[in-house]
Amino acid sequence: MEKLKLPGYGVLIPVAVLLGFAPFVPEPHLVGKARMLLSGTLVRPLDIFDLFWHAWPFALLACRVAVDIRDRGGARGRS
């Protein structure tokens, strides 16, 4: 299986912070959309798209962490 090529942490962390929490004032979009999702009011297609738009950097960051943990654990098991 070919290794997944993801950007490094130096790119992913700033993008996740900037896009995930923009606009910072009065409330980050991701926080507002998560609140709407939990309360059951996230029904408009634009709001759903906005949730995915602000959450994708965190998903990529989570994939990068998972790949790194898997690779580190696999290397330890081979030794």
Secondary structure, DSSP 8 states (H G I E B T S, - for coil): --------HHHHHHHHHHHHH-S-SS--HHHHHHHHHHHT---SHHHHHHHHHHHHHHHHHHHHHHHHHHHHHHHHHH-
